[in-house]
């Protein structure tokens, strides 16, 4: 099968023919229908997250089941599914306490030490037990969820990571009350999903902040009341002006030290900063502890939208089909696998909200 392989950091992905194993116990083989290109893939490629090469990237998939391994009862050939990196064991304290997105086993490889993917007999890394930049995927069954057959798969794939991360941060991680003021920093796929989560929760004033003004038309369509161009203004001062002293909730959806610092500064007294973007590991953001204490601000992280994905993702499908969640508007382009490097470059330049690789 064809796959986009990371052979080294900061080098273009190489389109190669690689081999995929047959499903073993607890595994599912699927034909990839579509995969979103997520900023985390770019972060890995640029060395911001430590993933060894060679590896097939991609972790935002939707597909159709072709074969199941021994013991798999939740899926059968022909099922339409979404893949999620929040694979769960079902028995640890996080899973049994209702926080399976924190399961410590989610990124573990096969217990027998074999590789699901190989190239010329050599093991090939599988990103997040998914590797959706490939024509087929072999995944743990607990990394998948069945969805309705009438959900378009080129839109369903966005739910697998970006949408779940953003909308879940607003719906699950914090408690937005009707009328609360909300700021979204970063109007890429994750930020636009968080914006929609705030709208669904009934937020009063929703402010979108980005340095790419072309994204504001999309943000307004999805629910933003105000937009702040961070490239030609003091975004912190502008947010304070619009909110009368800072917002109740500020979602940082980029993962840069300066925007994390701005997010805390935009948060009003008693408000909450929600860190959604992943800051590259070598970087560190500094805060003023006195600011947090004297104004009783809170900072919280949100990993993958605090998801219970087998419950949440079918619900987000329903949100799309009943008109509450807008996905079509978030897609900048649909491309074949062979154009993945061009897609990554557009993401690097800030020229796309969300791009989808579509397979035949």
PyMOL commands that set and color helices and strands:
alter all, ss='L'
color gray80, all
select helices_A, chain A and resi 39-45+93-96+100-102+127-129+141-143+153-173+189-200+213-222+235-243+257-266+289-294+304-306+309-321+328-330+337-348
alter helices_A, ss='H'
color red, helices_A
select strands_A, chain A and resi 2-6+14-17+19-20+27-37+55-56+61-68+80-83+117-119+122-126+136-140+144-146+182-185+206-210+226-229+247-252+267-275+298-301+331-335+354-358
alter strands_A, ss='S'
color yellow, strands_A
deselect
rebuild
show_as cartoon
